[in-house]
Amino acid sequence: MPAAHGSRLIRNVLCQHLPTIERAEGVFVWDDEGNRYLDGSSGAVVTGLGHADPVVLAAMAEQAGKVTFTHRGAFTSRPAELLADRLAELTGMAGVWLVGSGSEAVEASLQFALQYWREIGEPGRSRFLSHRHGYHGGTLGALSLSGHARRDNAEALVHDFLGLLAPWPYRYGAGRGDAEFTADLLAAAERAIVAAGDTLAGVVVEAVGGATGSVVVPPAGYLPGLERLCRDAGVLLIVDEVLTGLGRTGTALAVDHWGVRPDIVALGKGLGAGYTPIAASLLNERVLDAIAAGSGTIRHGHTYAGNPLSAAVALAVLRRTDELGLYAAARRAGERVRAGLADLAARHRLIGEVRGIGLLWALELVTDLEARRTDTPPGVLSSRMVAAATAHGLLVYPSTGGINDAVTLAPPLTISDDEIDLALGALDSALTDVEAALAVQPAAV
Ligand SMILES: Cc1ncc(COP(=O)(O)O)c(C=O)c1O
């Protein structure tokens, strides 16, 4: 065994010691030494339904007893058909293509966009525009859209689609009101769209920025404005809702908050909710009809896509989400989280901003509140916060883009008020610990 790594399993940080997970239930997970942690970020914003939901586990066992795999080229299956129907109903989209991960959903969305233009006789439209600080996945097409530290290693193979400033008021909008900031963002977006001309296939954005900067909620007018620009230019609007879709923000899609209707939507994470790897690319009528009227054939796909076991599990996740009224629960719980985080911000100078929507929240961490900056390299403060919160029994998720420090609080949508208070108490203690280590003075109360 390689001594420096202590394991044959390759981890993201090779020499990092990680606890071994033993079991999980509801919002809690336990390691093999009996330590309990509150899953305050639903893993990487995945386990929206909480762990070990008995109805989902029963559906999993029932489907496993019938058939777990068949190739989609040979058979369709009832769970996959029903899942597609339900997703279309929830989102208003016309067709559903199932895949295995969020990155695959983004890749498929790009390929559908390229196919759309080929089918209608404009194959020259092969470029995309995305936000300079976004994350769309770890595959090469998705990294081409991602302004994220993970891009560096693949730079030689990826495209530069990062033509749009991220709609991030705290970082880029200081000194301007939302209306002025939005107008500036949209004017710049319009210039980028015009400059791309008839090479542009579509604009690809997260509805709410997730992994890169942590919960970057755009100003209210931004996405509707971007939708208008796409419509005027005739290009496709592709929205990545892998992190935000299916209840995380309190609605089926986050874009529902702003009345935006994308041409293509990518879903992932919350669709399988940690019970199975599954994701989807959803097409509206414009795109699906063009393909149906053209070649009628999809020339991509992945072996495990739409397998009956994953489809049955995801269907059970959606049904449970309905039964438990989790969209409304997310909005209610989110309000308690918002108030609790605002209270923490009033007492901790380390918190530069509290931002969020639904049950998706982040704390921006700074050492200089007035200048909105840290005096440590990006990632240091957020790593310390994650470690301190973990020591107090709370799992939170750090910003990973390499540009700022923030932690995401996005617990399962099933979380109770008492569990929220427990999480807030752990965050309070963790902030106190990190501030003490940095010798940051607490805010005057
Ligand atoms: C918005 C967004 N899109 C795509 C992905 C990629 O999903 P996956 O890691 O399942 O491939 C992520 C993952 O964090 C994401 O946050």
The ligand as a Gaussian input file, in Angstrom:
#p B3LYP/6-31G(d) Opt

LIG

0 1
 C      -24.890000      23.400000     -12.033000
 C      -24.182000      22.099000     -12.202000
 N      -24.167000      21.508000     -13.406000
 C      -23.564000      20.325000     -13.625000
 C      -22.914000      19.677000     -12.599000
 C      -22.231000      18.360000     -12.850000
 O      -22.950000      17.343000     -12.255000
 P      -22.245000      15.933000     -11.937000
 O      -21.206000      16.201000     -10.900000
 O      -23.379000      15.063000     -11.458000
 O      -21.661000      15.440000     -13.190000
 C      -22.892000      20.257000     -11.315000
 C      -22.188000      19.599000     -10.201000
 O      -21.869000      20.171000      -9.205000
 C      -23.545000      21.494000     -11.118000
 O      -23.552000      22.098000      -9.918000

